[in-house]
Amino acid sequence: MALPASGGLKVDGYYTISASVIEYESFPESYQRKIPAYPIPATLIGKLAVDNTVKGQGLGGELLADALYRIVRAAQDIGIFAVRVDAIDLQAKEFYLKHEFIPFQDQELSLFLPLESIAREFDF
């Protein structure tokens, strides 16, 4: 957060995370062969937003990394197979694709990232 000249606090970006599931049918076929045929536990990054005044400065990537780190830590105590996101538009989808998220086969703007991929990045 930054302190604007007016003296109040200004939020430059934020994210939300919550428990979720991913329907088996949504996974690409290459993943369906690896998992049971029922809803799979996941964490949803429900919102990840950056104020227009700071877009392009890397804050979105930093917020995503922080969210993923928190999710990996939580996965040490609860079952989480993947992180899912529902991009608001194609530009947001491209942001997640750049960070190695994988598109679902039945939802154009929804993607996931297996927890094992995230854990490797954080050496868990």
N, CA, C and O atoms as a DFTB+ gen file, in Angstrom:
496 C
 N C O
     1  1       0.839      -1.178       0.000
     2  2       0.000       0.000       0.000
     3  2       0.886       1.243       0.000
     4  3       1.966       1.247       0.590
     5  1       0.437       2.253      -0.640
     6  2       1.166       3.513      -0.686
     7  2       0.350       4.592       0.027
     8  3      -0.876       4.508       0.109
     9  1       1.034       5.584       0.530
    10  2       0.372       6.699       1.205
    11  2       0.249       7.860       0.214
    12  3       1.252       8.501      -0.101
    13  1      -0.963       8.144      -0.284
    14  2      -1.118       9.258      -1.212
    15  2      -1.011      10.597      -0.483
    16  3      -1.033      10.655       0.747
    17  1      -0.894      11.655      -1.256
    18  2      -0.722      12.997      -0.704
    19  2      -1.874      13.388       0.225
    20  3      -1.689      14.189       1.142
    21  1      -3.054      12.828      -0.009
    22  2      -4.209      13.190       0.812
    23  2      -4.120      12.645       2.236
    24  3      -4.916      13.030       3.092
    25  1      -3.166      11.758       2.499
    26  2      -2.989      11.231       3.845
    27  2      -3.686       9.911       4.095
    28  3      -3.398       9.258       5.098
    29  1      -4.596       9.487       3.221
    30  2      -5.280       8.199       3.379
    31  2      -4.462       7.080       2.738
    32  3      -3.525       7.336       1.982
    33  1      -4.821       5.861       3.044
    34  2      -4.151       4.723       2.434
    35  2      -4.758       4.416       1.076
    36  3      -5.961       4.578       0.873
    37  1      -3.921       3.973       0.151
    38  2      -4.369       3.589      -1.185
    39  2      -3.949       2.147      -1.419
    40  3      -2.782       1.804      -1.228
    41  1      -4.876       1.305      -1.828
    42  2      -4.581      -0.093      -2.130
    43  2      -4.158      -0.186      -3.591
    44  3      -4.918       0.175      -4.490
    45  1      -2.938      -0.674      -3.821
    46  2      -2.438      -0.824      -5.190
    47  2      -2.825      -2.163      -5.804
    48  3      -2.889      -2.291      -7.026
    49  1      -3.085      -3.164      -4.961
    50  2      -3.464      -4.466      -5.484
    51  2      -3.912      -5.373      -4.354
    52  3      -3.652      -5.102      -3.182
    53  1      -4.588      -6.451      -4.719
    54  2      -5.077      -7.396      -3.716
    55  2      -5.390      -8.722      -4.387
    56  3      -5.458      -8.815      -5.612
    57  1      -5.582      -9.751      -3.557
    58  2      -6.085     -11.034      -4.044
    59  2      -6.931     -11.677      -2.954
    60  3      -6.837     -11.310      -1.783
    61  1      -7.756     -12.639      -3.351
    62  2      -8.510     -13.441      -2.396
    63  2      -8.238     -14.909      -2.695
    64  3      -8.039     -15.290      -3.848
    65  1      -8.231     -15.730      -1.647
    66  2      -8.113     -17.171      -1.833
    67  2      -9.183     -17.866      -0.989
    68  3      -9.541     -17.401       0.093
    69  1      -9.678     -18.979      -1.506
    70  2     -10.686     -19.746      -0.780
    71  2     -10.639     -21.197      -1.234
    72  3     -10.051     -21.526      -2.264
    73  1     -11.269     -22.054      -0.443
    74  2     -11.362     -23.466      -0.797
    75  2     -12.270     -23.617      -2.014
    76  3     -13.204     -22.840      -2.213
    77  1     -11.976     -24.631      -2.821
    78  2     -12.754     -24.856      -4.029
    79  2     -12.596     -26.318      -4.442
    80  3     -11.895     -27.087      -3.785
    81  1     -13.244     -26.683      -5.517
    82  2     -13.050     -27.986      -6.139
    83  2     -12.961     -27.778      -7.647
    84  3     -13.387     -26.757      -8.186
    85  1     -12.399     -28.773      -8.300
    86  2     -12.357     -28.791      -9.767
    87  2     -13.056     -30.065     -10.206
    88  3     -12.712     -31.158      -9.755
    89  1     -14.027     -29.924     -11.076
    90  2     -14.738     -31.094     -11.577
    91  2     -13.806     -31.922     -12.467
    92  3     -13.060     -31.378     -13.280
    93  1     -13.860     -33.213     -12.302
    94  2     -13.004     -34.144     -13.056
    95  2     -13.076     -33.876     -14.561
    96  3     -12.056     -33.880     -15.250
    97  1     -14.279     -33.647     -15.057
    98  2     -14.485     -33.467     -16.493
    99  2     -13.797     -32.219     -17.045
   100  3     -13.567     -32.121     -18.250
   101  1     -13.470     -31.270     -16.177
   102  2     -12.848     -30.024     -16.629
   103  2     -11.366     -30.184     -16.954
   104  3     -10.814     -29.431     -17.757
   105  1     -10.728     -31.168     -16.327
   106  2      -9.295     -31.360     -16.544
   107  2      -9.008     -31.827     -17.970
   108  3      -9.809     -32.555     -18.557
   109  1      -7.873     -31.413     -18.528
   110  2      -7.452     -31.972     -19.821
   111  2      -7.275     -33.488     -19.675
   112  3      -6.990     -33.983     -18.584
   113  1      -7.445     -34.207     -20.766
   114  2      -7.354     -35.668     -20.733
   115  2      -6.047     -36.159     -20.131
   116  3      -6.034     -37.182     -19.447
   117  1      -4.953     -35.454     -20.369
   118  2      -3.659     -35.888     -19.830
   119  2      -3.658     -35.913     -18.302
   120  3      -2.920     -36.692     -17.699
   121  1      -4.467     -35.079     -17.677
   122  2      -4.581     -35.071     -16.213
   123  2      -5.632     -36.054     -15.728
   124  3      -5.503     -36.602     -14.633
   125  1      -6.668     -36.286     -16.521
   126  2      -7.726     -37.201     -16.109
   127  2      -7.173     -38.599     -15.868
   128  3      -7.688     -39.326     -15.018
   129  1      -6.141     -38.984     -16.597
   130  2      -5.553     -40.316     -16.412
   131  2      -4.830     -40.446     -15.076
   132  3      -4.565     -41.563     -14.630
   133  1      -4.506     -39.326     -14.426
   134  2      -3.722     -39.337     -13.193
   135  2      -4.559     -39.184     -11.921
   136  3      -4.043     -39.357     -10.817
   137  1      -5.839     -38.862     -12.068
   138  2      -6.641     -38.516     -10.892
   139  2      -7.942     -39.323     -10.853
   140  3      -8.389     -39.832     -11.880
   141  1      -8.541     -39.437      -9.677
   142  2      -9.832     -40.140      -9.584
   143  2     -10.952     -39.326     -10.234
   144  3     -10.850     -38.107     -10.373
   145  1     -12.019     -40.021     -10.627
   146  2     -13.112     -39.392     -11.375
   147  2     -14.169     -38.778     -10.450
   148  3     -15.345     -39.135     -10.527
   149  1     -13.756     -37.865      -9.590
   150  2     -14.690     -37.116      -8.757
   151  2     -14.114     -35.726      -8.515
   152  3     -12.952     -35.493      -8.849
   153  1     -14.880     -34.789      -7.948
   154  2     -14.359     -33.427      -7.746
   155  2     -13.056     -33.441      -6.935
   156  3     -12.942     -34.134      -5.925
   157  1     -12.102     -32.675      -7.394
   158  2     -10.756     -32.659      -6.834
   159  2     -10.579     -31.393      -5.991
   160  3     -10.933     -30.303      -6.440
   161  1     -10.029     -31.525      -4.763
   162  2      -9.852     -30.342      -3.907
   163  2      -8.847     -29.354      -4.501
   164  3      -7.802     -29.736      -5.028
   165  1      -9.195     -28.097      -4.399
   166  2      -8.364     -27.035      -4.965
   167  2      -8.493     -25.782      -4.113
   168  3      -9.325     -25.704      -3.210
   169  1      -7.661     -24.818      -4.419
   170  2      -7.797     -23.480      -3.850
   171  2      -8.073     -22.531      -5.007
   172  3      -7.426     -22.599      -6.052
   173  1      -9.021     -21.666      -4.811
   174  2      -9.401     -20.687      -5.829
   175  2      -8.779     -19.339      -5.508
   176  3      -8.951     -18.812      -4.409
   177  1      -8.060     -18.789      -6.464
   178  2      -7.676     -17.381      -6.373
   179  2      -8.844     -16.647      -7.030
   180  3      -8.927     -16.546      -8.254
   181  1      -9.744     -16.135      -6.184
   182  2     -11.004     -15.577      -6.665
   183  2     -10.857     -14.217      -7.307
   184  3     -11.561     -13.888      -8.262
   185  1      -9.971     -13.459      -6.798
   186  2      -9.700     -12.124      -7.338
   187  2      -8.206     -11.886      -7.227
   188  3      -7.591     -12.245      -6.223
   189  1      -7.635     -11.298      -8.225
   190  2      -6.266     -10.804      -8.177
   191  2      -6.289      -9.568      -9.053
   192  3      -6.444      -9.659     -10.271
   193  1      -6.137      -8.425      -8.433
   194  2      -6.284      -7.175      -9.179
   195  2      -5.203      -6.177      -8.788
   196  3      -4.724      -6.153      -7.655
   197  1      -4.837      -5.360      -9.762
   198  2      -3.839      -4.312      -9.571
   199  2      -4.445      -3.006     -10.077
   200  3      -5.057      -2.971     -11.145
   201  1      -4.274      -1.946      -9.315
   202  2      -4.769      -0.635      -9.718
   203  2      -4.122      -0.229     -11.045
   204  3      -2.943      -0.498     -11.275
   205  1      -4.900       0.420     -11.912
   206  2      -4.393       0.842     -13.223
   207  2      -3.155       1.725     -13.127
   208  3      -2.328       1.726     -14.038
   209  1      -3.018       2.473     -12.039
   210  2      -1.876       3.387     -11.915
   211  2      -0.551       2.660     -11.702
   212  3       0.512       3.259     -11.866
   213  1      -0.599       1.371     -11.338
   214  2       0.641       0.624     -11.111
   215  2       0.746      -0.607     -12.016
   216  3       1.642      -1.429     -11.826
   217  1      -0.150      -0.748     -12.991
   218  2      -0.081      -1.884     -13.914
   219  2       1.231      -1.841     -14.687
   220  3       1.753      -0.775     -15.014
   221  1       1.741      -3.030     -14.964
   222  2       2.982      -3.145     -15.734
   223  2       4.239      -2.995     -14.904
   224  3       5.339      -2.980     -15.457
   225  1       4.107      -2.883     -13.594
   226  2       5.273      -2.705     -12.724
   227  2       5.628      -3.968     -11.946
   228  3       6.498      -3.931     -11.076
   229  1       4.962      -5.092     -12.251
   230  2       5.298      -6.356     -11.613
   231  2       4.514      -6.696     -10.364
   232  3       4.720      -7.760      -9.781
   233  1       3.617      -5.815      -9.939
   234  2       2.869      -6.083      -8.719
   235  2       1.968      -7.309      -8.860
   236  3       1.823      -8.077      -7.909
   237  1       1.371      -7.501     -10.016
   238  2       0.517      -8.671     -10.226
   239  2       1.279      -9.970     -10.020
   240  3       0.776     -10.890      -9.376
   241  1       2.480     -10.051     -10.558
   242  2       3.310     -11.238     -10.372
   243  2       3.699     -11.449      -8.922
   244  3       3.747     -12.580      -8.440
   245  1       3.979     -10.346      -8.224
   246  2       4.326     -10.444      -6.796
   247  2       3.127     -10.916      -5.973
   248  3       3.282     -11.736      -5.068
   249  1       1.948     -10.411      -6.278
   250  2       0.747     -10.845      -5.570
   251  2       0.463     -12.322      -5.849
   252  3       0.102     -13.069      -4.939
   253  1       0.625     -12.741      -7.104
   254  2       0.411     -14.141      -7.450
   255  2       1.394     -15.030      -6.696
   256  3       1.006     -16.063      -6.152
   257  1       2.656     -14.637      -6.664
   258  2       3.662     -15.426      -5.944
   259  2       3.318     -15.527      -4.460
   260  3       3.473     -16.592      -3.863
   261  1       2.859     -14.445      -3.866
   262  2       2.489     -14.466      -2.457
   263  2       1.296     -15.399      -2.225
   264  3       1.288     -16.176      -1.270
   265  1       0.307     -15.320      -3.088
   266  2      -0.865     -16.191      -2.961
   267  2      -0.463     -17.655      -3.091
   268  3      -0.900     -18.494      -2.304
   269  1       0.369     -17.961      -4.085
   270  2       0.801     -19.345      -4.292
   271  2       1.615     -19.857      -3.111
   272  3       1.471     -21.014      -2.718
   273  1       2.455     -19.023      -2.549
   274  2       3.244     -19.421      -1.381
   275  2       2.326     -19.755      -0.199
   276  3       2.526     -20.761       0.482
   277  1       1.338     -18.921       0.036
   278  2       0.394     -19.169       1.134
   279  2      -0.372     -20.473       0.907
   280  3      -0.631     -21.222       1.849
   281  1      -0.730     -20.736      -0.349
   282  2      -1.465     -21.958      -0.674
   283  2      -0.590     -23.189      -0.454
   284  3      -1.067     -24.190       0.083
   285  1       0.661     -23.138      -0.850
   286  2       1.572     -24.265      -0.629
   287  2       1.733     -24.527       0.863
   288  3       1.748     -25.680       1.294
   289  1       1.853     -23.474       1.643
   290  2       1.955     -23.652       3.105
   291  2       0.690     -24.296       3.666
   292  3       0.773     -25.191       4.507
   293  1      -0.474     -23.851       3.208
   294  2      -1.733     -24.428       3.680
   295  2      -1.850     -25.897       3.272
   296  3      -2.430     -26.701       4.002
   297  1      -1.305     -26.241       2.120
   298  2      -1.384     -27.614       1.616
   299  2      -0.599     -28.601       2.476
   300  3      -0.762     -29.813       2.338
   301  1       0.236     -28.096       3.347
   302  2       0.936     -28.988       4.274
   303  2      -0.043     -29.546       5.311
   304  3       0.227     -30.579       5.925
   305  1      -1.166     -28.876       5.505
   306  2      -2.147     -29.296       6.510
   307  2      -3.467     -29.799       5.916
   308  3      -4.179     -30.567       6.564
   309  1      -3.797     -29.380       4.711
   310  2      -5.063     -29.789       4.096
   311  2      -4.811     -30.274       2.670
   312  3      -3.815     -29.903       2.048
   313  1      -5.705     -31.091       2.165
   314  2      -5.548     -31.630       0.818
   315  2      -5.876     -30.611      -0.252
   316  3      -6.997     -30.108      -0.329
   317  1      -4.883     -30.313      -1.078
   318  2      -5.073     -29.407      -2.212
   319  2      -4.328     -30.015      -3.391
   320  3      -3.123     -30.248      -3.305
   321  1      -5.025     -30.272      -4.483
   322  2      -4.382     -30.815      -5.673
   323  2      -3.869     -29.717      -6.593
   324  3      -2.819     -29.854      -7.222
   325  1      -4.635     -28.613      -6.662
   326  2      -4.289     -27.568      -7.619
   327  2      -4.851     -26.222      -7.175
   328  3      -5.695     -26.132      -6.284
   329  1      -4.353     -25.195      -7.825
   330  2      -4.889     -23.842      -7.676
   331  2      -5.667     -23.559      -8.952
   332  3      -5.193     -23.843     -10.052
   333  1      -6.851     -23.005      -8.803
   334  2      -7.631     -22.642      -9.980
   335  2      -7.896     -21.143      -9.996
   336  3      -7.961     -20.493      -8.953
   337  1      -8.046     -20.619     -11.186
   338  2      -8.376     -19.203     -11.370
   339  2      -9.431     -19.098     -12.465
   340  3      -9.481     -19.923     -13.378
   341  1     -10.258     -18.090     -12.363
   342  2     -11.236     -17.761     -13.390
   343  2     -10.890     -16.359     -13.881
   344  3     -11.253     -15.363     -13.254
   345  1     -10.191     -16.295     -14.997
   346  2      -9.745     -15.010     -15.528
   347  2     -10.950     -14.166     -15.935
   348  3     -11.949     -14.685     -16.434
   349  1     -10.838     -12.873     -15.716
   350  2     -11.947     -11.968     -16.023
   351  2     -12.059     -11.692     -17.530
   352  3     -13.142     -11.389     -18.029
   353  1     -10.937     -11.800     -18.246
   354  2     -10.930     -11.555     -19.680
   355  2      -9.709     -12.230     -20.298
   356  3      -8.926     -12.863     -19.590
   357  1      -9.540     -12.099     -21.612
   358  2      -8.422     -12.759     -22.299
   359  2      -7.066     -12.199     -21.869
   360  3      -6.084     -12.940     -21.833
   361  1      -6.993     -10.922     -21.546
   362  2      -5.739     -10.333     -21.071
   363  2      -5.328     -10.979     -19.741
   364  3      -4.158     -11.301     -19.538
   365  1      -6.288     -11.162     -18.850
   366  2      -5.997     -11.820     -17.568
   367  2      -5.607     -13.279     -17.813
   368  3      -4.710     -13.798     -17.149
   369  1      -6.272     -13.939     -18.755
   370  2      -5.910     -15.330     -19.082
   371  2      -4.463     -15.400     -19.543
   372  3      -3.732     -16.306     -19.143
   373  1      -4.045     -14.471     -20.366
   374  2      -2.652     -14.441     -20.836
   375  2      -1.677     -14.277     -19.670
   376  3      -0.601     -14.875     -19.681
   377  1      -2.035     -13.478     -18.672
   378  2      -1.212     -13.303     -17.475
   379  2      -0.991     -14.658     -16.805
   380  3       0.137     -15.008     -16.461
   381  1      -2.069     -15.416     -16.623
   382  2      -1.943     -16.719     -15.961
   383  2      -1.206     -17.729     -16.844
   384  3      -0.429     -18.534     -16.331
   385  1      -1.432     -17.702     -18.144
   386  2      -0.696     -18.600     -19.040
   387  2       0.809     -18.326     -18.962
   388  3       1.619     -19.252     -19.008
   389  1       1.168     -17.062     -18.846
   390  2       2.580     -16.679     -18.719
   391  2       3.187     -17.259     -17.441
   392  3       4.395     -17.485     -17.372
   393  1       2.354     -17.497     -16.440
   394  2       2.811     -18.063     -15.174
   395  2       2.554     -19.571     -15.101
   396  3       2.467     -20.142     -14.014
   397  1       2.435     -20.205     -16.265
   398  2       2.377     -21.666     -16.419
   399  2       1.064     -22.313     -15.988
   400  3       1.021     -23.527     -15.791
   401  1      -0.001     -21.539     -15.836
   402  2      -1.306     -22.142     -15.577
   403  2      -1.765     -22.882     -16.830
   404  3      -1.368     -22.539     -17.944
   405  1      -2.590     -23.882     -16.642
   406  2      -3.050     -24.756     -17.716
   407  2      -4.550     -24.532     -17.912
   408  3      -5.304     -24.553     -16.939
   409  1      -4.994     -24.318     -19.157
   410  2      -6.432     -24.097     -19.380
   411  2      -7.250     -25.375     -19.148
   412  3      -6.782     -26.481     -19.422
   413  1      -8.466     -25.207     -18.643
   414  2      -9.402     -26.318     -18.575
   415  2      -9.924     -26.579     -19.975
   416  3      -9.888     -25.699     -20.834
   417  1     -10.404     -27.778     -20.199
   418  2     -10.876     -28.101     -21.541
   419  2     -12.299     -27.630     -21.806
   420  3     -12.733     -27.601     -22.958
   421  1     -13.035     -27.259     -20.756
   422  2     -14.434     -26.908     -20.964
   423  2     -14.817     -25.503     -20.504
   424  3     -15.993     -25.141     -20.537
   425  1     -13.829     -24.705     -20.074
   426  2     -14.108     -23.349     -19.590
   427  2     -13.029     -22.416     -20.144
   428  3     -11.879     -22.465     -19.706
   429  1     -13.388     -21.587     -21.083
   430  2     -12.415     -20.791     -21.835
   431  2     -11.518     -19.914     -20.969
   432  3     -10.331     -19.773     -21.266
   433  1     -12.053     -19.324     -19.911
   434  2     -11.274     -18.383     -19.113
   435  2     -10.817     -18.959     -17.761
   436  3     -10.315     -18.220     -16.915
   437  1     -10.988     -20.252     -17.559
   438  2     -10.583     -20.872     -16.303
   439  2      -9.327     -21.714     -16.519
   440  3      -9.174     -22.400     -17.529
   441  1      -8.432     -21.635     -15.528
   442  2      -7.158     -22.336     -15.624
   443  2      -6.794     -22.933     -14.270
   444  3      -7.404     -22.606     -13.252
   445  1      -5.786     -23.819     -14.268
   446  2      -5.324     -24.406     -13.016
   447  2      -3.819     -24.592     -13.056
   448  3      -3.201     -24.598     -14.120
   449  1      -3.249     -24.743     -11.877
   450  2      -1.830     -25.019     -11.732
   451  2      -1.695     -26.088     -10.655
   452  3      -2.069     -25.852      -9.506
   453  1      -1.165     -27.270     -11.008
   454  2      -1.024     -28.337     -10.016
   455  2      -0.127     -27.903      -8.858
   456  3       0.873     -27.210      -9.049
   457  1      -0.502     -28.318      -7.674
   458  2       0.253     -27.943      -6.486
   459  2       1.694     -28.439      -6.561
   460  3       2.604     -27.763      -6.081
   461  1       1.911     -29.602      -7.151
   462  2       3.278     -30.121      -7.231
   463  2       4.192     -29.183      -8.020
   464  3       5.376     -29.072      -7.702
   465  1       3.667     -28.514      -9.032
   466  2       4.462     -27.532      -9.787
   467  2       4.821     -26.328      -8.924
   468  3       5.940     -25.819      -8.979
   469  1       3.861     -25.886      -8.134
   470  2       4.087     -24.724      -7.278
   471  2       5.094     -25.063      -6.181
   472  3       6.002     -24.281      -5.900
   473  1       4.928     -26.226      -5.569
   474  2       5.811     -26.645      -4.469
   475  2       7.265     -26.711      -4.932
   476  3       8.176     -26.354      -4.185
   477  1       7.479     -27.167      -6.159
   478  2       8.866     -27.220      -6.690
   479  2       9.479     -25.834      -6.766
   480  3      10.667     -25.665      -6.489
   481  1       8.690     -24.848      -7.135
   482  2       9.193     -23.486      -7.242
   483  2       9.602     -22.907      -5.888
   484  3      10.510     -22.080      -5.807
   485  1       8.928     -23.347      -4.834
   486  2       9.218     -22.834      -3.496
   487  2      10.054     -23.806      -2.673
   488  3      10.247     -23.597      -1.475
   489  1      10.552     -24.868      -3.307
   490  2      11.387     -25.882      -2.618
   491  2      10.701     -26.491      -1.406
   492  3      11.324     -26.660      -0.358
   493  1       9.410     -26.824      -1.543
   494  2       8.689     -27.497      -0.464
   495  2       8.789     -28.996      -0.682
   496  3       8.253     -29.772       0.108
